Amino acid sequence: MNRTLRIVATGVAAAALFAAVGGCGSKGSDSSTSSSSSSSSGGGESIKTGPGITDKTITLGILTDLSGVFAPLATPITQTNQDYWKKKNAEGGVCNRTVNLITKDHGYDPQKAVVQYRDMGPKVAALQQLLGSPITAALLPTLKSDRMLSILSAWPSSLLGNDFVIEIGAPYDVEMINALDYLKDQGKLKDGDKIGHIYFEGEYGENGLAGTKYWASKNGGTVVEQKIQPTDEDMTGQIAALKRAGVKAIALTTGPKQMASAAGIAAASGLNVPVIGNNPTFDPALMASPAAKALAANAIIAGSISPWTLDQPKVKEVGNSYIAAHGKKNAKASVQFGYAQDEVMYQILNKACENKDLSREGIIKAARSLSNVDTAGLVAGPVSYDKLGEASTRAVYLSKPANVIGGLTAVENGKAFESDTAKSYQFGS
Amino acid sequence: VSKRWVTAGWVVLALVLLWIPQYAEGFWLQTGIFSMSAAIAAIGLTLLVGVTGQLSLATAFFIAIGAYGYCFFAGHKEDFGPIASPDGLGLPPILAAIAATGLAGLAGAAFSPIAGRLKGIYLGLASIGLVFIGQHILQNAKSITGGFNGRDAEAFSIFGFRFANDHPDNFNVFGVPYGQLERLWYLGLVLVVVSAWYARNLLRNRPGRALEAVRDSEVAAAVMGVNVPGYRGAAFTVSSAYAGLAGVLVALAYQRVVPESFNFLYSIDFLVMIVIGGLGSVGGAIVGAVIVTALPLILLHYADSLPLVAEPGAGGLQSGDAARFLYGAAVVIFLIYASDGLAGLARRFRLKSSKPKGSTA
């Protein structure tokens, strides 16, 4: 009895202490000032602000993979993001404010990404870069309730219906449709031909496949599907199956290793048909592999981001200043892509500033009012965000692997290519 | 150390845990909730590995069943945009949580013909397959799992009180707004306490002694009248149900579950947890779960300020890599200096301090 009493007494005393300490907890007052919208006077006029915005600064987040499987792609994007804003800040920033970046590395692990986002989320106005399909999928409800504008480092068509998600360039299905139409224009494919499609299980692969299926349905063709895992790197079996089926073209929605394997094995086994790939199937390192010759002869890569060698002053300037700062090691399309992300974010913030609303809602509204933004060739065609559910552009550059910086040269004199089938394609069909 | 001090220590620990949401920011709460869910699954695994002597590498699979099961039982079919959402039964969340835990237990029971016959490392190898089968199902059974897009987890609610940012709206405790994470923190605490209490009761009664007998000597256990395959299968079932309950909390913590969250490496983490904690110890499993889950996240949180770590994106050691190296080093040091885990360390400490002063032994 005595012991029970003592425990109860300790408990009551501690509870009193708990209440006293808890009562002056700092968290409540903190979050009420940082998360609620308030007005501040930047440059003499009143601008509505929100999280990540002060009178002098705008803070943006980068949630990416610098230590996992996608580090080779994400590192140059992140470097370009940082260089861009350093330069922009030196020129006076945006909306009379300097832009700070918080960079977090999730290593392609959804659990780490969710925790890292909790860390950075309250401090940032928008995400300059968000990389990784499973990570994006896992964060989607949180981003939605936080009204967090996020620029994706991916091109899935499944996320186009979310107003807070910004994609730069044509989605994977549209890339494929354009590439197939180009082959048809060149006389390498005709109505009723069989097309082999090797694709990764998951969002990326199935999105690319949807494009091929749509194109085949419009042109009376059939698709021979070969679903693989990202860990499958030898395409011997798949190519043999496609050869037996008598395909007239091979489409790939995979990684670069599968592209090299497929192109090399197809050429060696006498299956001399065009090989087309979505933009993530190519890496300049492939041109140092034994498959280089087969790739240069047969492969066409479709993507909205300009190849390094595109004859546009801005594209060259972005490439050259990257090489000056970081060397040639990571000279891949990620650089131009990163720059395009920054340029779009700059346009969005500028617009929000004009509207005098830098709150999260205001930033999304500004983004969704942009149309026909010219990216000086960095992205094929002007990009628009004013129609929800529509891609920012349906045009792509079609490029051939070659021994040049960045590994790709655009065909058709670097003209942005947008076929009629790609124009009339309905997302989700 | 007198009993009174031990009791006082528990009271203080309980109050600190109850008080944390008053101060902690989202990062710490999210880390804590992930740790709690890991603790529940680790308790289940230590019952299987530490007490029964069976090895399972399928923890991630059963957690996925719990997580997806909860989303399916509690979810509603919604249509948005071009993609149709997966089906759901729309059960009240509390029933959905129980059903999901039961479903994971059933899946464990379905595996028990194998779990009862194989022992030790052989069962471990057989169970690896489940993780890969699980991944395949999660990617392809789209009407239930949502495929690669994953599916949303309905917020938990009980008697109209939602563990989300709304209902009640603007819910304040001592002036601090309690949103989704603060509310889930308390739900997690309750689930961990109930799980630990149940496991301790199980161990201190007949089933616990029977399981230990199976581990120490199959023959002796059989001679004593213990149904060896039966108990092995039962231990696997209980362990799976624990993982299922953990999965429910995982789903609530994520708000949306995706297949990549339940990969093979996730299973390995749980083995590390129970080894660090000390095999067979419920308290050790909890502490081990907190260390293995929280340490990498906290290291990552502070990695930017570590020496030798390069700017993000610049050449050199990245903070993510640095955090991984430190975590690996910590695990190795643990295994060298506390090879019987934290529970063993605590036992040695207790023995030392309870020895009368001046004793020569």
Interface residues (C-beta under 8 A of the other chain):
Chain A: R3 R6 I7 T10 G11 A14 A15 F18 A19 V21 G22 G23 G25 S26 K27 G28 S29 S31 S32 I62 L66 S67 G68 A71 T75 T78 Q79 N81 Q82 T103 K104 D105 H106 G107 P110 Q111 K112 V114 V115 Q116 R118 D119 G121 P122 S133 P134 A137 A138 L139 L140 P141 T142 S145 S157 S158 L160 G161 N162 E201 G202 E203 E206 G389 F427 G428
Chain B: R4 T7 A8 V11 V12 L15 L18 W19 Q22 Y23 A24 E25 G26 F27 L29 Q30 T31 F34 F80 G81 P82 I83 Q139 N140 G147 F148 N149 G150 D152 N165 N172 V173 F174 G175 V176 P177 L181 A253 Y254 Q255 R256 V257 V258 P259 E260 S261 P296 L297 L300 H301 E311 P312 G313 A314 Q318 S319 G320 D321 R324
